[in-house]
Amino acid sequence: TIYEMLTGLKKNNKQLPDVVKAACAVELIHNAAMVHDDLPALMNKKERRGLPAIHQEYGNAVAILAADALYTLGFELMGEIKDAKKANLAIRNLCINTKSYGLIGGQAIDLASKRKVMKINTLRYIDMKKVGSLLQAAAEIASILAGSDENTRQIMSTYAINLGMAYQMIEDIEKDYARGSDGLDFNEEFVPVSKASYTGLMGFDKARKQVETLLEDCSRSIKPYPNNAVLMEFIQMISEKLP
């Protein structure tokens, strides 16, 4: 969608196959990360998207191998981009946003934070890396393939990160709001990890205001660009989830 906005192309344009490959590559990395994240050695999640986690259904060994295969396939797809220079930039970007200062780094900090006091900056960092890194990669790679300048890449990156953070915060707000958690009234500097949510750490009103600010920033950043209707719709869809 960012690529189409920046180039003004329609979905049936013959130049889009490389963009679709890049999008699939990012999604493969995303799914690989979730399979690893669900493992007992990491977050030990039993379900994913309403179904048993891969390790629950097929065992830990198969889950590890499946995720490894998804990672590899993602980078293979990115390497199939026809423009060699753009392919190199895209692969490098995906590596940067996946490695220890990106997605995997976020997983590591999340794991290290178990059974510890969680501060708001730590929670933000985890989400910026676990959630924001791949969104950042998707936006930046789309900009690379569109031939955009560095300033535009940065704007698209910021849009994607802010949108992802807003979505993540709304998930926290929805969960706490639905169960009437005491966390809605919390306004402490930090709380135990069992209450590590944005509402628990900031209070409901501050968390909600932060989401509104993030979405306003998203809207402002893409307003100057023609063909921005779909990206604006994403903002609206997320905004409508806010209690």
N, C-alpha and C positions, 0 to 999 in steps of 0.2 A: 504493500500500500504506500509506503514511503517512497519507494522507487517510482511508482506510478505518479505520485504527486510531484516529484522532482522532475520527471521527464515528460509528464503530460500524456503518457501512453495508456492505451486501453489494454484490457486483459488478453485480447486475442493477438496482440502485436508479436511478430516473430522474434523480437529481441528478448522476450520474457523467459524462455527456458532456463537460461543461466540464473536468473533471479529466483525462479522456482527451486532450482537445485540448491541454491544458497539457503533459502528459507527452510527446505527440508533438512539440510545439514544442521542448521541451528536447532531444529526440533528434535533431530536424532540425538544430539548432544544433551538436550534438555531431558529427554526420556532416559538416556543412559544415567544421568545424574540422579534422577528420581529412583531408578532401580537400585543404585548404590546406596542412596540416602535411606531407603527403607530397610536395609539390612540390619540384623540384630546388633552388629558391631558398631553401627552408626546410630540412627534414630529409632530403630526397631519398630517400624510401623507395620501393622498387620494388614492394612487395606490401602488401596490406592484407587481413586475414582470409583468407589463403591464395589470394587472387586478385590479378591485376595491379592496381596503383594506377590511379586514374582517369587521371592524366596519362600513364601508360605505355600505356594502352589507347586513349585518345582525344586525347592531346596536352595541352600546358600551358594553352592558351587555353580549351579546353572545360572543363578541370578548374576553372579560376578562375571561369568563368561559372556552372558547375554549383554550386559552393560558394556563390557569391553568391546564387543562386536559392534554395538551401536555407536560408540565413540569412533571406532575405526572407520565405519561406513560414513559417518558424518564428514570426516576429513577427506575421505575418498571422493565424495560427491563435490565438495568444495574445490577439489583439484581438477574437476572436469569442466570448470568454467573456461570458456574458449579464449578469452583475453588473458594471456599469461601474466601480464603485469597486474591486472586487477585480481586475478586468482591468487597471486602471491600476497597481495595486500590483504585480501579477504581471509586467507588461511592464517596469516600472521595475527590479524585482529581477533579471529576466533580463538587462537592459542592464548593470546594475552588475556582474553576475557574468561577463559576456562581454567587457567593454571592457578598457582598458589596465591596470586594477588587478585583472582577473580572468583569464579564459581567454587572451585575446589578449596580455595582459602576460606570462603564463607562457610563451607561444610566443616572445615577444620575448627574454626572459631566456635561454631554452633556446638560441635562435639565437645570442645574444651570447656564450654560454658555450662555443661550439665551439672546439676547439683551445686551450682554456685549462685551467688547473688548476681542478678542481671541488671546492668545499668542501661539507660535509654540509648546511650551512644553505641553500646555493644549490640543491642537489638537492631538499631539502624544499620550498623556495619554489616551484620549478618544478612539482613534482608537486601541491602545494597549489592552484596556479592552473590548470595544464593538466588535472588530473584532478579536483581537489576543487571547483573553482568551479561546474561544472555540477551536480555532486551536491548542493552547497549550494543552488543555485538550485532544483533539483527538490524538495528537502526544505522549503525556505522557501515556495515557491509552493504546495505541498500544504497547508502550515499556514495560509497566507493564505486559500486556498479553503475550508478547514475552519472558518475564523473563529476560529482559536486566538489566544491572547494572545502577547505578545512573548516571555515566558519560554519558552513551549512551542516557539515558532518557533526560538529559540536552541538548545534541547535537540535538536530534530530536525535542525537544521543541523549541530551538533557530531557527532551520530550519523552523518550521511551523510559528513562530511569524514573522520572517523576510520575509517569502513568503507572508504572509497576509498583512504586512505593505507595501511591494512593490506593491501588487495588489491595495491596497487602494490609494496609492499615484498616481499610474498610472491612476486610475479613475479620480482623480482631474486634472491631467495633460491633459488627453483626453478632459475633459469638457471645461477647459479653453482654450486649444489649438484650439478646434473646433469653439469656439465663438470669438476667438481673444481677450480675456479679457485683460483689462489693468493689471490684476493681473500677467500676464506673466512677466511684468517688475518690479513688486514690489520687494523690498528688505528691507522692514521695519521690526522692531522688532515685531510689532503686527499691526493688521488691524481690522476694524469693523467685527462683526460676519457675515455680509452679504458677505464679501470677505474671509471668513475663509476657505481657501484651502491651500494646500502645495505650489502651485504656487503663490498664493496671499501673503503668508507669507515668502517664501524663494526665489521667483523668479524661472522662468522656468528652467534655466540652473542648479541651485543648486538642485532643486527638482529632475530633471532628473538624475543628478550625484548620488544623494542619492539612487535612485531606483537601479541604476547600482551596487552600492556598496552592497546593501542588497542582490541582486541576486547573486553577486559574493561570498558573505559570505555563502549563501545557498549552492551553488555549492561546495565550499571548504569543508563545514561541512560534506557532505555526500559522498564526493569523495572516502574516504578510504573503504567504504562499498561495498561489492559485491551486485549484483542484484539491483542496484540503478537506473536503466534505466528509470523507470516510474517517479520517483521523479525528475530526471534530465529533463524529458519531461515537467513536471509542470513548472520548471524554464524557459525553452525555450518558452513555450506557453505564459507566462506572459511577458517575455522579448520582444516577437514579438508584443505585444500591445503598447509598448512604442513609442510615436511619435518621 
